Amino acid sequence: MDIPKELDQPHWSHKFRVWLKELSFDYKTMDYCLQTRLEAFDFVDKQQRSVSIKLRAYCRKHYKKDCYLLRSVPGVGPIVACGIICELGDLRRFKNFKQLASYVGLIPSIHQSGDNLTTSGLTPRANRIMRSYLVEATWVALRFDPVMQEYYRSHQGKDVKRILVKVARKLLSRIHAIIKTETPYQIGVVS
């Protein structure tokens, strides 16, 4: 059975779920299996939406200013803003950006023995949730922010994963700066 072209998307739309529910198979056990899986999906989706709504409402109520500042940064939506607030707390507590980058895990792994110093990839000591949020937010920021696009292009020709980490680190730097200065981000202003 082929998926209709207009419904063949990476995310399940409402129309796609309706199409799945209307599918019929030759064997009733297959129908039953699909319907139970769809019910489980609907339950988890409803729970996730409920938690998301409550979390965003909590952050807007108790951290209104920080939410507003974070949302001014391209790539940082309501979920990422709540994630930053919940996972990192008050960003003002970090003395400098290097401490924040180290906590999030956007620094190289360094091995030192005597006079020998080697660096390799990202440090394994990280807040993995935040690191993942920042990488996802970076993809969105690259689509909408010309400054980030230019920074990304200036590193082209290198390993794409390394470039993405550099841009994610720049995004984190931007987030840290807007919280510290309490000034919303403006597109086109170099930070």
C-alpha positions as CSV (number, residue, x, y, z in Angstrom):
1,M,0.0,0.0,0.0
2,D,1.5,3.3,-1.1
3,I,1.3,6.5,0.9
4,P,-0.4,9.3,-1.1
5,K,2.2,11.8,-2.2
6,E,0.6,14.8,-0.5
7,L,0.7,12.9,2.9
8,D,4.3,11.6,2.5
9,Q,6.0,14.0,5.0
10,P,8.6,13.4,7.7
11,H,6.1,14.4,10.4
12,W,2.6,12.8,10.8
13,S,0.0,15.4,10.0
14,H,-3.6,15.2,11.1
15,K,-4.6,14.2,7.6
16,F,-2.0,11.4,7.5
17,R,-3.3,10.0,10.8
18,V,-6.9,10.1,9.5
19,W,-5.7,8.2,6.4
20,L,-4.0,5.6,8.6
21,K,-7.2,5.1,10.6
22,E,-9.2,4.5,7.5
23,L,-6.9,1.8,6.2
24,S,-8.4,-1.6,5.9
25,F,-6.5,-4.9,5.6
26,D,-7.5,-8.4,4.5
27,Y,-6.9,-9.8,8.0
28,K,-8.7,-8.4,11.1
29,T,-5.6,-9.0,13.2
30,M,-3.7,-6.5,11.0
31,D,-6.5,-4.0,11.4
32,Y,-6.5,-4.5,15.2
33,C,-2.7,-4.2,15.4
34,L,-2.7,-0.9,13.5
35,Q,-5.6,0.6,15.4
36,T,-4.0,-0.2,18.8
37,R,-0.7,1.3,17.6
38,L,-2.5,4.4,16.5
39,E,-4.3,4.7,19.9
40,A,-1.0,4.4,21.7
41,F,0.5,7.1,19.4
42,D,-2.5,9.4,20.1
43,F,-2.2,8.8,23.8
44,V,1.5,9.7,23.9
45,D,1.0,12.7,21.5
46,K,-1.8,14.0,23.8
47,Q,0.3,13.6,26.9
48,Q,3.3,15.3,25.2
49,R,1.1,18.3,24.1
50,S,-0.3,18.6,27.6
51,V,3.1,18.7,29.3
52,S,4.3,21.1,26.7
53,I,1.4,23.5,27.3
54,K,1.8,23.4,31.0
55,L,5.6,23.8,30.9
56,R,5.3,26.8,28.5
57,A,2.6,28.4,30.8
58,Y,4.8,27.9,33.8
59,C,7.9,29.5,32.1
60,R,5.8,32.4,30.9
61,K,4.4,33.0,34.3
62,H,7.6,32.7,36.4
63,Y,10.3,33.5,33.8
64,K,8.5,36.0,31.6
65,K,11.4,38.2,30.8
66,D,13.9,35.4,30.1
67,C,11.4,33.7,27.9
68,Y,10.8,36.9,25.9
69,L,14.6,37.4,25.6
70,L,15.3,33.8,24.5
71,R,12.4,33.8,22.0
72,S,14.0,36.8,20.3
73,V,16.8,34.6,19.1
74,P,16.2,32.9,15.7
75,G,16.1,29.1,16.2
76,V,14.8,29.3,19.8
77,G,11.2,28.5,20.0
78,P,8.9,28.0,23.0
79,I,10.1,24.4,23.7
80,V,13.8,25.3,23.4
81,A,13.3,28.4,25.6
82,C,11.6,26.3,28.2
83,G,14.3,23.7,27.9
84,I,17.1,26.3,28.4
85,I,15.3,27.7,31.5
86,C,14.6,24.2,33.0
87,E,17.9,22.6,32.2
88,L,20.3,25.6,32.8
89,G,18.4,27.7,35.2
90,D,19.5,31.3,35.4
91,L,22.2,31.8,32.8
92,R,23.4,34.8,34.8
93,R,25.0,32.4,37.3
94,F,27.7,31.5,34.9
95,K,30.7,33.9,35.4
96,N,31.6,33.8,31.7
97,F,30.7,32.1,28.4
98,K,33.4,29.5,28.7
99,Q,31.8,28.1,31.9
100,L,28.4,27.9,30.2
101,A,29.9,26.2,27.0
102,S,31.7,23.7,29.2
103,Y,28.6,22.9,31.2
104,V,26.6,22.4,28.0
105,G,29.4,20.4,26.4
106,L,30.2,22.5,23.4
107,I,34.0,22.4,24.0
108,P,36.6,20.0,22.7
109,S,37.8,17.0,24.6
110,I,41.4,17.7,25.8
111,H,43.9,15.0,26.8
112,Q,47.1,16.2,28.4
113,S,50.1,14.2,29.6
114,G,53.2,16.1,30.4
115,D,54.0,18.4,27.5
116,N,51.7,16.5,25.1
117,L,48.3,18.1,24.4
118,T,45.7,16.5,22.1
119,T,42.2,17.6,21.4
120,S,39.5,15.4,19.9
121,G,35.8,15.9,19.2
122,L,33.4,17.1,21.8
123,T,33.8,16.5,25.5
124,P,31.9,13.5,26.9
125,R,31.0,15.6,29.9
126,A,28.0,17.5,28.8
127,N,24.4,18.3,29.4
128,R,23.3,16.1,26.5
129,I,19.7,17.4,26.4
130,M,20.9,21.0,26.1
131,R,23.5,20.1,23.5
132,S,20.9,18.4,21.5
133,Y,18.4,21.3,21.8
134,L,21.1,23.7,20.7
135,V,22.1,21.6,17.6
136,E,18.4,21.4,16.6
137,A,17.9,25.2,17.2
138,T,21.0,25.8,15.1
139,W,19.4,24.3,12.0
140,V,16.5,26.7,12.4
141,A,18.8,29.6,13.0
142,L,20.7,28.9,9.8
143,R,17.5,29.2,7.9
144,F,16.4,32.6,9.3
145,D,19.4,34.5,10.5
146,P,21.8,36.0,7.8
147,V,24.6,36.5,10.4
148,M,24.5,32.8,11.3
149,Q,24.3,31.8,7.6
150,E,27.4,33.9,6.9
151,Y,29.3,32.3,9.8
152,Y,28.3,28.9,8.5
153,R,29.4,29.7,5.0
154,S,32.8,31.1,6.2
155,H,33.6,27.6,7.4
156,Q,32.4,25.6,4.4
157,G,34.7,23.0,3.0
158,K,35.3,21.5,6.5
159,D,33.5,18.7,8.2
160,V,29.8,19.6,8.4
161,K,29.4,18.2,11.9
162,R,32.2,20.3,13.2
163,I,30.8,23.4,11.5
164,L,27.4,22.8,13.0
165,V,29.0,22.5,16.5
166,K,30.8,25.8,15.9
167,V,27.5,27.5,14.9
168,A,25.7,25.9,17.9
169,R,28.5,27.4,20.1
170,K,27.9,30.8,18.5
171,L,24.2,30.4,19.1
172,L,24.8,29.6,22.8
173,S,27.1,32.6,23.0
174,R,24.3,34.8,21.6
175,I,21.8,33.3,24.1
176,H,24.2,34.0,27.0
177,A,24.8,37.6,25.8
178,I,21.1,38.5,25.5
179,I,20.4,37.1,28.9
180,K,23.4,38.8,30.5
181,T,22.6,42.2,28.8
182,E,18.8,41.7,29.0
183,T,18.6,43.1,25.5
184,P,16.5,41.2,22.9
185,Y,18.4,39.9,19.8
186,Q,18.1,41.9,16.6
187,I,18.7,40.1,13.3
188,G,21.6,41.5,11.4
189,V,23.4,42.9,14.4
190,V,26.7,41.0,14.9
191,S,27.2,39.5,18.3
